């Protein structure tokens, strides 16, 4: 019978345990390494903490879970320009709260401007107009009728200002879940090694939270000397190596965000060198590699990293997050330009393109490009 690598209890059958958590888009799972009782405890505690921490990055990347569930969005975020938006998988903004304003025309008349996420927000928008402009005279029923009859043209617009993503990394459950992904990999490949007493301390920390987190996980200060072999722009990678009496590892998420890991500081067993890579977007072929070769220097020197998220790690941590965001923005810009071109040209595919249509495409791309330029 298999033995749980955490509780060391034997069991007959168990639900498959994902080596890297399901919400990261990984599909490798094993029924032989973690008993159901421990899995249930992990699912309602440490795995949830890790999922919440990386939800904003997963939303941007737009990756499905290992079981095929769409990335959850983020709700009611405020742009610097005042819009309240929901962000859907892939970073697409949708107006969550209607915006209303009254603009005076040069000739002295007034023009009502309403921005709605959908037609269901109309009554909300009318209520805001009545509240914000109590003396305003409008024919509300005429507005309802015109929208019902499709007399208002639907138009997609760009946000007028950036949105700040709520991101928070760290905490005991977060650390334990990251360590679990490394230890799961070791157990899936060689359960006998994972059950050795040299791993009892990390086992106890992952299972119950007993111990000092800095003995097992540290914040990157000095990046690895060699790039890690991730798959695609937003790939995940776990690398484990035994060296100098220790077992060290690295976990890289979404192509850039990394932590330095130590599973044991008193290891005397057989040599360990294991790597696992996942493309959460499933764009690469193969999208998972369970036996990744890597250079040992891609695993950071654990002792050289910071025990706490002090000021010296702010720069490296911010740079890692910025790398993920910059890669998303580069892909999003390319996708938007492609969408603009296809929207205007595909209906007349195969026909000569008149100058007016080219001008329309050029203006639309220019309008989009201006949104990415710095403003005074």
C-alpha contacts under 8 A as a table, 3 or more apart, distances in Angstrom:
res1	aa1	res2	aa2	distance
1	X	10	X	6.22
1	X	11	X	6.18
1	X	12	X	5.82
2	X	10	X	5.66
2	X	11	X	5.97
2	X	12	X	6.90
2	X	32	X	5.60
2	X	33	X	6.95
3	X	8	X	5.65
3	X	9	X	5.48
3	X	10	X	4.21
3	X	11	X	6.31
3	X	32	X	7.31
3	X	33	X	6.55
3	X	34	X	7.53
3	X	35	X	7.84
4	X	7	X	5.60
4	X	8	X	4.87
4	X	9	X	5.47
4	X	10	X	6.15
4	X	11	X	7.38
4	X	32	X	7.48
4	X	33	X	5.17
4	X	34	X	4.55
4	X	35	X	5.46
5	X	8	X	5.48
5	X	33	X	5.77
5	X	34	X	6.16
5	X	187	X	6.59
5	X	191	X	7.01
5	X	194	X	6.40
5	X	195	X	5.87
5	X	203	X	7.86
6	X	34	X	6.97
6	X	38	X	7.68
6	X	203	X	5.61
6	X	204	X	7.54
6	X	206	X	7.90
6	X	207	X	6.36
7	X	38	X	7.51
7	X	207	X	7.64
8	X	195	X	7.36
9	X	35	X	7.96
10	X	35	X	7.95
11	X	14	X	7.38
11	X	35	X	6.48
13	X	31	X	7.09
13	X	32	X	7.60
13	X	35	X	7.68
14	X	31	X	5.47
14	X	32	X	7.05
14	X	34	X	7.23
14	X	35	X	5.49
14	X	36	X	5.33
15	X	31	X	5.61
15	X	35	X	7.58
15	X	36	X	6.21
16	X	29	X	5.40
16	X	30	X	4.80
16	X	31	X	4.00
16	X	32	X	7.47
17	X	29	X	5.04
17	X	30	X	5.21
17	X	31	X	6.06
17	X	33	X	7.33
17	X	34	X	6.51
17	X	39	X	7.27
18	X	21	X	5.45
18	X	22	X	6.02
18	X	26	X	7.27
18	X	27	X	6.79
18	X	28	X	5.82
18	X	29	X	4.02
18	X	30	X	6.51
19	X	26	X	7.72
19	X	28	X	6.00
19	X	29	X	5.57
19	X	30	X	7.24
19	X	181	X	5.79
19	X	182	X	7.95
19	X	184	X	5.20
19	X	185	X	5.69
19	X	188	X	7.47
20	X	24	X	7.07
20	X	26	X	5.93
20	X	28	X	7.53
20	X	181	X	5.02
20	X	182	X	7.93
20	X	184	X	7.59
20	X	185	X	7.82
21	X	24	X	5.78
21	X	25	X	7.60
21	X	26	X	6.64
21	X	47	X	7.26
21	X	181	X	6.95
22	X	25	X	5.56
22	X	26	X	5.56
22	X	27	X	6.90
22	X	65	X	5.55
22	X	66	X	4.89
22	X	67	X	6.95
23	X	26	X	7.43
23	X	51	X	6.57
23	X	64	X	7.45
23	X	65	X	4.56
23	X	66	X	6.45
24	X	58	X	7.65
24	X	63	X	7.69
24	X	64	X	7.79
24	X	65	X	5.89
24	X	66	X	6.95
24	X	280	X	6.49
25	X	63	X	6.64
25	X	64	X	5.73
25	X	65	X	4.03
25	X	66	X	4.01
25	X	67	X	7.54
25	X	68	X	7.82
25	X	278	X	7.74
25	X	279	X	7.70
25	X	280	X	4.67
25	X	281	X	7.64
26	X	65	X	7.01
26	X	66	X	4.75
26	X	278	X	6.24
26	X	279	X	7.92
26	X	280	X	6.59
26	X	288	X	7.78
27	X	66	X	4.73
27	X	67	X	7.18
30	X	33	X	6.46
30	X	188	X	6.77
31	X	34	X	7.13
32	X	35	X	7.79
32	X	188	X	7.75
33	X	184	X	7.43
33	X	187	X	6.25
33	X	188	X	6.43
33	X	191	X	7.20
34	X	38	X	6.58
34	X	39	X	6.44
35	X	38	X	5.61
35	X	39	X	6.25
36	X	39	X	4.91
36	X	40	X	6.03
37	X	40	X	5.31
37	X	41	X	6.54
38	X	41	X	5.16
38	X	42	X	6.21
38	X	207	X	7.83
39	X	42	X	5.10
39	X	43	X	6.03
40	X	43	X	5.13
40	X	44	X	6.56
41	X	44	X	5.61
41	X	45	X	6.33
42	X	45	X	5.27
42	X	46	X	5.37
42	X	47	X	5.81
43	X	46	X	6.70
43	X	47	X	5.29
43	X	48	X	6.42
44	X	47	X	6.83
44	X	48	X	6.08
45	X	48	X	5.50
45	X	49	X	6.47
45	X	173	X	6.91
46	X	49	X	5.12
46	X	50	X	6.39
46	X	173	X	4.49
46	X	174	X	6.11
46	X	176	X	6.45
46	X	177	X	5.21
47	X	50	X	5.22
47	X	51	X	6.18
47	X	173	X	7.73
47	X	174	X	7.67
47	X	177	X	5.69
48	X	51	X	5.09
48	X	52	X	6.17
49	X	52	X	5.26
49	X	53	X	6.33
49	X	173	X	6.00
49	X	174	X	5.52
49	X	177	X	7.86
50	X	53	X	5.18
50	X	54	X	6.45
50	X	173	X	7.36
50	X	174	X	5.00
50	X	177	X	6.32
50	X	178	X	7.54
51	X	54	X	5.45
51	X	55	X	5.84
52	X	55	X	5.13
53	X	56	X	7.50
53	X	167	X	6.41
53	X	168	X	5.70
53	X	169	X	5.71
53	X	174	X	7.75
54	X	57	X	5.44
54	X	58	X	6.14
54	X	167	X	7.52
55	X	58	X	5.05
55	X	59	X	5.95
55	X	71	X	7.94
55	X	72	X	7.38
56	X	59	X	5.05
56	X	60	X	6.35
56	X	73	X	7.93
56	X	74	X	7.25
56	X	165	X	6.55
56	X	166	X	7.05
56	X	167	X	6.72
57	X	60	X	5.13
57	X	61	X	6.21
57	X	254	X	7.67
57	X	324	X	7.65
57	X	325	X	7.90
58	X	61	X	5.09
58	X	62	X	5.79
58	X	63	X	6.15
58	X	71	X	6.44
58	X	89	X	7.86
59	X	62	X	4.97
59	X	63	X	7.29
59	X	71	X	5.64
59	X	72	X	6.35
59	X	73	X	5.78
59	X	74	X	7.54
59	X	87	X	7.73
59	X	88	X	6.86
59	X	89	X	4.74
59	X	90	X	5.74
59	X	91	X	6.19
60	X	89	X	6.33
60	X	90	X	4.71
60	X	91	X	4.65
60	X	325	X	7.80
60	X	328	X	6.80
61	X	89	X	7.38
61	X	90	X	5.44
61	X	91	X	7.50
61	X	234	X	7.42
61	X	328	X	6.53
62	X	70	X	7.53
62	X	71	X	5.78
62	X	89	X	4.57
62	X	90	X	4.09
62	X	91	X	7.30
62	X	281	X	7.78
63	X	70	X	6.85
63	X	71	X	5.86
63	X	89	X	7.67
63	X	90	X	7.86
63	X	280	X	5.70
63	X	281	X	5.32
64	X	67	X	7.64
64	X	68	X	5.24
64	X	69	X	5.19
64	X	70	X	4.56
64	X	71	X	5.41
64	X	280	X	7.08
64	X	281	X	7.25
65	X	68	X	4.99
65	X	69	X	5.04
65	X	70	X	6.55
65	X	71	X	6.98
65	X	280	X	7.76
66	X	69	X	7.44
70	X	89	X	7.24
71	X	89	X	5.48
72	X	88	X	7.14
72	X	89	X	6.36
73	X	86	X	7.05
73	X	87	X	5.36
73	X	88	X	4.45
73	X	89	X	5.49
74	X	77	X	7.29
74	X	86	X	5.68
74	X	87	X	5.13
74	X	88	X	6.74
75	X	85	X	6.81
75	X	86	X	4.39
75	X	87	X	6.45
75	X	96	X	7.74
76	X	84	X	5.61
76	X	85	X	5.22
76	X	86	X	5.26
76	X	96	X	6.25
77	X	84	X	5.56
77	X	85	X	5.31
77	X	86	X	6.26
77	X	87	X	7.85
77	X	163	X	6.89
77	X	164	X	7.57
77	X	165	X	7.82
78	X	82	X	6.13
78	X	83	X	5.74
78	X	84	X	4.61
78	X	85	X	6.35
78	X	163	X	6.18
78	X	164	X	7.53
79	X	82	X	5.30
79	X	83	X	5.26
79	X	84	X	6.41
79	X	85	X	7.47
79	X	159	X	7.67
79	X	160	X	7.78
79	X	161	X	5.56
79	X	162	X	5.34
79	X	163	X	4.35
79	X	164	X	7.08
80	X	83	X	7.54
80	X	160	X	7.90
80	X	161	X	5.04
80	X	162	X	5.71
80	X	163	X	6.38
81	X	159	X	7.92
81	X	160	X	5.64
81	X	161	X	4.79
81	X	162	X	7.55
82	X	161	X	7.88
83	X	95	X	7.19
83	X	97	X	7.48
83	X	99	X	7.04
83	X	159	X	7.56
83	X	160	X	7.98
84	X	95	X	6.15
84	X	96	X	5.55
84	X	97	X	5.51
84	X	98	X	7.92
85	X	93	X	6.01
85	X	94	X	5.39
85	X	95	X	4.44
85	X	96	X	4.54
85	X	97	X	6.88
86	X	93	X	5.69
86	X	94	X	5.21
86	X	95	X	6.31
86	X	96	X	5.57
87	X	91	X	5.44
87	X	92	X	5.42
87	X	93	X	4.52
87	X	94	X	6.27
88	X	91	X	5.53
88	X	92	X	5.10
88	X	93	X	6.31
88	X	94	X	7.42
89	X	92	X	6.62
93	X	159	X	7.97
94	X	117	X	5.87
95	X	98	X	6.68
95	X	115	X	7.85
95	X	116	X	6.37
95	X	117	X	4.35
96	X	117	X	6.20
97	X	116	X	7.29
97	X	117	X	7.29
97	X	121	X	7.59
98	X	114	X	6.98
98	X	115	X	5.50
98	X	116	X	4.81
98	X	117	X	6.75
98	X	121	X	6.52
98	X	122	X	7.91
98	X	124	X	7.10
98	X	125	X	5.58
99	X	114	X	5.72
99	X	115	X	5.11
99	X	116	X	6.91
99	X	125	X	6.95
100	X	112	X	7.39
100	X	113	X	5.69
100	X	114	X	4.55
100	X	115	X	6.51
100	X	125	X	6.53
100	X	128	X	7.02
100	X	129	X	6.47
101	X	112	X	6.03
101	X	113	X	5.27
101	X	114	X	6.67
101	X	129	X	7.62
102	X	110	X	6.46
102	X	111	X	5.64
102	X	112	X	4.64
102	X	113	X	6.11
103	X	110	X	5.62
103	X	111	X	5.09
103	X	112	X	6.33
103	X	113	X	7.32
104	X	108	X	6.27
104	X	109	X	5.89
104	X	110	X	4.44
104	X	111	X	6.17
105	X	108	X	5.44
105	X	109	X	5.26
105	X	110	X	5.66
105	X	111	X	6.79
106	X	109	X	7.36
114	X	125	X	7.07
116	X	119	X	6.89
116	X	121	X	6.09
116	X	122	X	7.05
116	X	125	X	7.64
117	X	121	X	6.85
118	X	121	X	5.83
118	X	122	X	7.76
119	X	122	X	5.58
119	X	147	X	7.73
120	X	123	X	7.16
121	X	124	X	5.20
121	X	125	X	6.20
122	X	125	X	5.00
122	X	126	X	6.19
122	X	144	X	7.84
123	X	126	X	5.04
123	X	127	X	6.14
124	X	127	X	5.11
124	X	128	X	6.30
125	X	128	X	5.05
125	X	129	X	6.27
126	X	129	X	4.99
126	X	130	X	6.31
126	X	140	X	7.33
127	X	130	X	5.15
127	X	131	X	6.18
128	X	131	X	5.01
128	X	132	X	5.86
129	X	132	X	5.30
129	X	133	X	5.57
129	X	134	X	7.54
129	X	136	X	7.96
130	X	133	X	5.43
130	X	134	X	5.13
130	X	135	X	7.96
130	X	136	X	7.27
131	X	134	X	5.71
133	X	136	X	5.48
139	X	142	X	5.39
139	X	143	X	6.65
140	X	143	X	5.17
140	X	144	X	6.35
141	X	144	X	4.97
141	X	145	X	6.11
142	X	145	X	5.10
142	X	146	X	6.13
143	X	146	X	5.20
143	X	147	X	6.26
144	X	147	X	5.32
144	X	148	X	6.09
145	X	148	X	4.98
145	X	149	X	6.06
146	X	149	X	5.13
146	X	150	X	6.17
146	X	151	X	5.05
146	X	152	X	6.62
147	X	150	X	5.05
147	X	151	X	5.82
147	X	152	X	5.80
148	X	151	X	7.67
150	X	153	X	7.06
158	X	368	X	7.72
158	X	371	X	7.63
159	X	162	X	7.23
160	X	371	X	7.80
169	X	174	X	7.44
170	X	174	X	5.64
170	X	175	X	6.55
171	X	174	X	5.31
171	X	175	X	6.27
172	X	175	X	5.21
172	X	176	X	6.18
172	X	209	X	7.08
172	X	213	X	7.22
173	X	176	X	5.06
173	X	177	X	6.14
173	X	209	X	7.79
174	X	177	X	5.32
174	X	178	X	6.43
175	X	178	X	5.29
175	X	179	X	6.26
175	X	213	X	7.16
175	X	217	X	6.81
176	X	179	X	5.12
176	X	180	X	6.06
176	X	205	X	6.91
176	X	206	X	4.79
176	X	207	X	7.91
176	X	209	X	7.18
177	X	180	X	4.91
177	X	181	X	6.56
177	X	206	X	7.19
178	X	181	X	5.39
178	X	182	X	6.93
178	X	251	X	7.43
179	X	182	X	5.30
179	X	183	X	6.24
179	X	206	X	6.81
179	X	216	X	7.63
179	X	217	X	7.51
179	X	261	X	7.12
179	X	263	X	7.87
180	X	183	X	5.02
180	X	184	X	5.79
180	X	206	X	6.33
181	X	184	X	5.12
181	X	185	X	6.39
182	X	185	X	5.24
182	X	186	X	6.52
182	X	238	X	6.60
182	X	239	X	7.91
182	X	240	X	7.45
182	X	249	X	7.35
182	X	251	X	7.47
183	X	186	X	5.04
183	X	187	X	6.12
183	X	194	X	7.36
183	X	263	X	7.58
184	X	187	X	5.02
184	X	188	X	5.98
185	X	188	X	5.16
185	X	189	X	6.32
185	X	274	X	7.96
185	X	276	X	7.77
186	X	189	X	5.44
186	X	190	X	5.91
186	X	191	X	6.92
186	X	193	X	7.64
186	X	194	X	6.09
186	X	240	X	7.96
186	X	274	X	7.55
187	X	190	X	5.21
187	X	191	X	4.19
187	X	192	X	7.60
187	X	193	X	7.36
187	X	194	X	5.18
187	X	195	X	7.97
188	X	191	X	6.11
190	X	193	X	5.53
190	X	194	X	6.54
191	X	194	X	4.93
191	X	195	X	6.24
192	X	195	X	5.28
192	X	196	X	6.78
193	X	196	X	5.38
193	X	269	X	7.41
193	X	270	X	7.97
194	X	199	X	6.77
195	X	199	X	7.08
195	X	200	X	7.98
196	X	199	X	6.04
196	X	200	X	7.46
197	X	200	X	5.15
198	X	201	X	7.39
198	X	264	X	6.14
198	X	265	X	7.87
198	X	266	X	6.07
198	X	267	X	5.73
198	X	268	X	7.93
199	X	202	X	5.55
199	X	203	X	5.98
199	X	263	X	6.52
199	X	264	X	5.76
200	X	203	X	4.90
200	X	204	X	6.04
201	X	204	X	5.20
201	X	205	X	6.31
201	X	211	X	7.47
201	X	264	X	7.78
202	X	205	X	4.98
202	X	206	X	6.09
202	X	216	X	6.94
202	X	263	X	5.99
202	X	264	X	7.18
203	X	206	X	5.30
203	X	207	X	6.02
204	X	207	X	5.16
204	X	208	X	5.70
204	X	209	X	6.70
204	X	210	X	5.99
204	X	211	X	7.61
205	X	208	X	5.47
205	X	209	X	4.21
205	X	210	X	4.66
205	X	211	X	5.63
205	X	212	X	7.96
205	X	213	X	7.75
206	X	209	X	5.72
206	X	210	X	7.93
211	X	215	X	8.00
212	X	215	X	5.69
212	X	216	X	7.62
213	X	216	X	5.55
213	X	217	X	6.03
214	X	217	X	5.26
214	X	218	X	5.85
214	X	307	X	5.08
214	X	308	X	7.42
215	X	218	X	7.93
215	X	262	X	7.06
216	X	261	X	5.60
216	X	262	X	4.66
216	X	263	X	6.11
216	X	264	X	7.90
217	X	259	X	6.88
217	X	260	X	5.77
217	X	261	X	4.66
217	X	262	X	6.30
217	X	307	X	7.61
218	X	259	X	6.20
218	X	260	X	5.24
218	X	261	X	6.54
218	X	302	X	7.20
218	X	305	X	5.82
218	X	306	X	5.53
218	X	307	X	5.13
218	X	308	X	7.06
219	X	259	X	5.68
219	X	260	X	6.42
219	X	305	X	5.82
219	X	306	X	5.10
219	X	307	X	6.47
219	X	308	X	6.74
219	X	309	X	6.36
219	X	313	X	6.60
220	X	223	X	6.32
220	X	258	X	7.04
220	X	259	X	5.90
220	X	260	X	6.33
220	X	305	X	5.35
220	X	306	X	6.56
220	X	313	X	6.53
220	X	316	X	6.79
220	X	317	X	7.26
221	X	304	X	7.42
221	X	305	X	5.26
221	X	306	X	6.35
221	X	312	X	6.91
221	X	313	X	5.51
221	X	316	X	6.22
222	X	300	X	7.51
222	X	304	X	7.01
222	X	305	X	6.58
223	X	300	X	6.67
224	X	227	X	6.70
224	X	297	X	6.38
224	X	298	X	4.96
224	X	299	X	6.01
224	X	300	X	4.80
224	X	301	X	7.77
225	X	297	X	5.57
225	X	298	X	5.86
225	X	300	X	7.47
226	X	295	X	7.09
226	X	297	X	5.63
226	X	298	X	4.49
227	X	298	X	5.78
228	X	237	X	7.34
228	X	294	X	7.12
228	X	298	X	5.54
229	X	237	X	7.06
229	X	277	X	7.41
229	X	292	X	7.66
229	X	294	X	6.63
230	X	233	X	7.95
230	X	234	X	7.79
230	X	235	X	4.99
230	X	236	X	5.90
230	X	237	X	5.59
230	X	255	X	6.31
230	X	277	X	5.92
230	X	278	X	7.26
230	X	279	X	7.72
231	X	234	X	7.23
231	X	235	X	4.63
231	X	236	X	7.08
231	X	255	X	7.91
231	X	277	X	6.35
231	X	278	X	6.09
231	X	279	X	5.15
231	X	284	X	6.80
231	X	287	X	7.28
231	X	288	X	7.88
232	X	235	X	5.28
232	X	255	X	7.59
232	X	279	X	6.00
232	X	283	X	7.36
232	X	284	X	6.48
233	X	254	X	7.48
233	X	255	X	5.89
233	X	327	X	7.06
234	X	253	X	7.38
234	X	254	X	4.03
234	X	255	X	4.22
234	X	256	X	7.59
234	X	279	X	6.72
234	X	280	X	7.12
234	X	281	X	7.74
234	X	324	X	7.28
235	X	252	X	7.96
235	X	253	X	6.62
235	X	254	X	5.12
235	X	255	X	4.70
235	X	277	X	6.97
235	X	278	X	5.54
235	X	279	X	4.50
235	X	280	X	6.30
236	X	251	X	7.54
236	X	252	X	5.37
236	X	253	X	4.53
236	X	254	X	5.56
236	X	255	X	5.93
236	X	277	X	5.59
236	X	278	X	5.10
236	X	279	X	6.49
236	X	280	X	7.53
237	X	250	X	7.78
237	X	251	X	5.86
237	X	252	X	5.01
237	X	253	X	6.68
237	X	255	X	7.96
237	X	275	X	7.22
237	X	276	X	5.68
237	X	277	X	4.42
237	X	278	X	6.51
238	X	249	X	7.10
238	X	250	X	5.74
238	X	251	X	4.71
238	X	252	X	6.45
238	X	275	X	5.59
238	X	276	X	5.23
238	X	277	X	6.55
239	X	249	X	5.31
239	X	250	X	5.42
239	X	251	X	6.83
239	X	273	X	7.54
239	X	274	X	5.82
239	X	275	X	4.39
239	X	276	X	6.57
239	X	294	X	7.78
239	X	299	X	6.96
240	X	247	X	6.96
240	X	248	X	5.80
240	X	249	X	4.23
240	X	250	X	6.81
240	X	272	X	6.93
240	X	273	X	5.61
240	X	274	X	5.18
240	X	275	X	6.36
240	X	299	X	7.64
241	X	247	X	5.68
241	X	248	X	5.55
241	X	249	X	6.24
241	X	271	X	7.77
241	X	272	X	5.15
241	X	273	X	4.47
241	X	274	X	6.61
241	X	296	X	7.27
241	X	299	X	7.72
242	X	245	X	6.96
242	X	246	X	5.65
242	X	247	X	4.27
242	X	248	X	6.29
242	X	267	X	7.73
242	X	271	X	5.93
242	X	272	X	5.06
242	X	273	X	6.69
243	X	246	X	5.44
243	X	247	X	6.33
243	X	248	X	7.59
245	X	265	X	6.26
245	X	266	X	5.44
245	X	267	X	4.95
245	X	268	X	6.35
246	X	262	X	7.46
246	X	263	X	7.61
246	X	264	X	5.37
246	X	265	X	4.27
246	X	266	X	5.66
246	X	267	X	5.34
247	X	262	X	5.89
247	X	263	X	5.41
247	X	264	X	5.12
247	X	265	X	6.55
247	X	267	X	6.72
247	X	272	X	7.75
248	X	260	X	7.73
248	X	261	X	5.67
248	X	262	X	4.43
248	X	263	X	6.09
248	X	264	X	7.37
248	X	299	X	7.20
248	X	302	X	7.01
249	X	260	X	6.28
249	X	261	X	4.78
249	X	262	X	6.05
249	X	263	X	7.52
249	X	299	X	5.97
249	X	300	X	7.68
250	X	258	X	6.82
250	X	259	X	5.89
250	X	260	X	4.94
250	X	261	X	5.55
250	X	299	X	5.76
250	X	300	X	7.08
251	X	258	X	5.45
251	X	259	X	5.62
251	X	260	X	6.94
251	X	261	X	7.47
252	X	255	X	6.33
252	X	256	X	6.04
252	X	257	X	5.43
252	X	258	X	4.30
252	X	259	X	6.89
253	X	256	X	6.05
253	X	257	X	5.10
253	X	258	X	6.25
254	X	257	X	6.41
254	X	324	X	6.66
255	X	324	X	6.88
256	X	320	X	5.29
256	X	321	X	7.16
256	X	323	X	6.48
256	X	324	X	6.32
257	X	317	X	7.47
257	X	320	X	5.08
257	X	321	X	6.28
257	X	324	X	7.77
258	X	320	X	7.63
260	X	299	X	7.73
260	X	300	X	6.32
260	X	301	X	7.87
260	X	302	X	5.98
260	X	305	X	7.27
261	X	302	X	6.81
262	X	265	X	7.23
262	X	302	X	6.84
264	X	267	X	6.04
274	X	291	X	6.67
274	X	292	X	7.08
274	X	293	X	7.76
275	X	290	X	6.61
275	X	291	X	5.56
275	X	292	X	4.61
275	X	293	X	6.50
275	X	294	X	7.19
276	X	288	X	7.58
276	X	289	X	5.76
276	X	290	X	4.64
276	X	291	X	5.93
276	X	292	X	5.60
277	X	288	X	5.66
277	X	289	X	5.18
277	X	290	X	6.55
277	X	292	X	6.71
278	X	287	X	5.90
278	X	288	X	4.48
278	X	289	X	6.57
279	X	282	X	5.34
279	X	283	X	6.90
279	X	284	X	6.54
279	X	287	X	5.04
279	X	288	X	6.27
280	X	287	X	7.52
281	X	284	X	7.98
282	X	285	X	7.61
282	X	287	X	5.03
283	X	287	X	6.59
284	X	287	X	4.84
285	X	288	X	7.89
286	X	289	X	6.87
289	X	292	X	5.92
294	X	298	X	7.16
295	X	298	X	5.65
295	X	299	X	7.92
296	X	299	X	5.76
297	X	300	X	6.68
300	X	304	X	7.99
301	X	304	X	5.47
301	X	305	X	7.04
302	X	305	X	5.60
303	X	306	X	7.99
306	X	309	X	6.95
306	X	310	X	7.56
306	X	313	X	7.21
309	X	312	X	7.69
309	X	313	X	5.85
309	X	314	X	7.20
310	X	313	X	5.76
310	X	314	X	6.96
311	X	314	X	5.25
311	X	315	X	7.71
312	X	315	X	6.66
312	X	316	X	7.88
313	X	316	X	5.40
313	X	317	X	5.89
314	X	317	X	5.23
314	X	318	X	5.88
315	X	318	X	5.23
315	X	319	X	6.07
316	X	319	X	5.04
316	X	320	X	6.26
317	X	320	X	5.17
317	X	321	X	6.45
318	X	321	X	5.22
318	X	322	X	5.97
319	X	322	X	4.92
319	X	323	X	6.09
320	X	323	X	5.18
320	X	324	X	6.71
321	X	324	X	5.29
321	X	325	X	6.36
322	X	325	X	5.01
322	X	326	X	5.90
323	X	326	X	5.14
323	X	327	X	6.20
324	X	327	X	5.29
324	X	328	X	6.30
325	X	328	X	5.02
325	X	329	X	6.15
326	X	329	X	5.03
326	X	330	X	6.15
327	X	330	X	5.16
327	X	331	X	6.33
328	X	331	X	5.25
328	X	332	X	5.98
329	X	332	X	4.90
329	X	333	X	5.99
330	X	333	X	5.33
330	X	334	X	6.43
331	X	334	X	5.22
331	X	335	X	6.13
332	X	335	X	5.04
332	X	336	X	6.09
333	X	336	X	5.17
333	X	337	X	6.26
334	X	337	X	5.31
334	X	338	X	6.22
335	X	338	X	5.08
335	X	339	X	6.09
336	X	339	X	4.91
336	X	340	X	6.16
337	X	340	X	5.16
337	X	341	X	6.30
337	X	365	X	6.34
338	X	341	X	5.25
338	X	342	X	6.09
339	X	342	X	5.15
339	X	343	X	5.92
340	X	343	X	5.20
340	X	344	X	6.39
340	X	361	X	6.88
340	X	364	X	7.03
340	X	365	X	6.96
341	X	344	X	5.45
341	X	345	X	5.89
341	X	346	X	7.78
341	X	361	X	6.26
342	X	345	X	5.25
342	X	346	X	5.09
343	X	346	X	6.13
343	X	347	X	7.43
344	X	347	X	6.91
344	X	357	X	7.37
344	X	360	X	7.94
344	X	361	X	6.57
345	X	348	X	5.63
345	X	349	X	6.16
345	X	353	X	7.97
345	X	357	X	7.80
346	X	349	X	4.70
348	X	351	X	5.56
348	X	353	X	7.95
353	X	357	X	6.56
353	X	358	X	7.00
354	X	357	X	5.49
354	X	358	X	6.60
355	X	358	X	5.07
355	X	359	X	6.09
356	X	359	X	5.06
356	X	360	X	6.22
357	X	360	X	4.98
357	X	361	X	6.28
358	X	361	X	5.12
358	X	362	X	6.06
359	X	362	X	5.02
359	X	363	X	6.03
360	X	363	X	5.20
360	X	364	X	6.17
361	X	364	X	5.14
361	X	365	X	6.21
362	X	365	X	5.21
362	X	366	X	6.07
363	X	366	X	4.97
363	X	367	X	6.03
364	X	367	X	5.09
364	X	368	X	6.29
365	X	368	X	5.07
365	X	369	X	6.05
366	X	369	X	4.94
366	X	370	X	6.18
367	X	370	X	5.38
367	X	371	X	6.94
368	X	371	X	5.45
368	X	372	X	7.40
369	X	372	X	5.55
369	X	373	X	6.97
370	X	373	X	5.21
